[in-house]
Amino acid sequence: MSELFITTSQVQGDVSVTILHLKGHLHGATERELTDRASQSYEDGSKYLLLDLSELDVLASAGLRAIQNIFKLITPPGDMETIQQHGDELYKSPYLKLVCPNPHIYYILSITGFLQNLFIYNNMEDAIKSYSS
């Protein structure tokens, strides 16, 4: 069975951003690891989360579910109400963003509609600069 390794770092730009660096395979056997780590970061006060996908090799449907659950976790209730009233296409999360997916993972994110609601960046510097208070 393939594993998922998650390391965490914190950067200070305009706001404090928690980065979860993912390495390996995000699928049914590892999705809980990611959701647990994101939940812990959120409970510890992290408002802004960046998922570093640069070393993620596999993103299965359960991994997509994990990203969706994290999106729901850190999106404030008022923003979720806006999404429900006006449709997902009008909202891009200022709280959860993605950086550096390989072309295969980018393709999966695009065909599943995740890029309608999540900003995605090609480099860490631009991703961090995109967060503001």
N, C-alpha and C positions, 0 to 999 in steps of 0.2 A: 504494500500500500504506500502511495506517495504521501509525503508530508508537506505541511505548511509551516514555514518559520516566519515569525513576526517579531520585528524589533521596533521599538518606539523611540522617537526623538521629539524634542520640543524646539521650536524656533520662535523668535520674537521679531515680527515685522511691525506693521501697524497694530496688529493684534497677536496674541499668542496662538500658535497653530501646533497641534499635535499631529505628527506624521507617523502613520503605521506603514512600515516597510514590509512588503509581502514577498516571500521567496518560496517558490515551489508550486504546489497544486491547491487550488481552491475549489473544493467539491464537497459532496455530501459528508464525507468523513472529517472534513476540516472546517466546514462553515461555522460551526459552533465556536471554534477557537477565535475566529475573527470577530464574530458578534460579541463574544464575551470580552475580548480585549477592547473593542470600541465602547461597549457599555461601561466598562471600568473607567476608561478615559473620560467618558461623559459624566459619570458619577463623581469623578475626581475634579470636575469643573471645566473640562475641555469643551468649549463651545464650537471651535472650528477644527475640523478633521480633514486631513489630506491622506488619501490612500496612494502610496507609491507602488505602482504596478510594474516597475522596471525589471524586476526579477521574477515576476509571476509567469509560470510556464503554461498553466492550464486554468481556465475559468469555465466551470461547468454550470449547469442550471442552479444547483444549490449555492454556488458562489454568487450568482446573480441575486438569488434570494437573500443572501447575507448582506449584500450591498444595499438592496431595497430596504431591509429591516434597519440597517444603520441610518439610511436616509430618513426613515420614519422616526427613529429614535431621537435624532438631533434636530429635526425640523420643528420649530415652535408651533404650538397648536394654531395660532392665528394664521401662520403661513400655510398649514395643512388645510385650513378652512378655505383659504383663497384657491388652493389647488382644486379642492373638491367642487367649488362653485364655478370656477372658470375653465377648468380643464388643465391637464398637466403641461400642455405645450406653452403655457404662459409663464411658467416658473422655472428658473434655474437656481439651484441651491447655493446660497452664499456660505453655507456651513460645511457641506461635504463636497470635496472636489477630488478629481483623479489626476494622476500624473504618470507619464512615460509608459503607457501600455505598448507591448509589441504589436506589430500589424495584425496578427491573428486575434488577439484579445480586443484590439480596437474594433475590428470587424464584428466580433460578437456583441460588443457594447452598442455598436451602431444599429445592427439589425434587430436587436431586442428593444430598442427605443430608449435605452438608458441615457443617451446623449441629449435627449430632449430636456432632461431635468438636471443633468450634472455637467459642470464645466470640466473640460479635459485639457491638459497642458502637455507640451512636448518636453519641457525642462522644469527642473525643480525651482529655479530662480523665478521664472514667470509665475509658477503656481503659488509660491509663497507671497510674491508681490500682489497677487490678485485679492488677497484677504485684506479687508479693511473694517474698521469699527463702524 
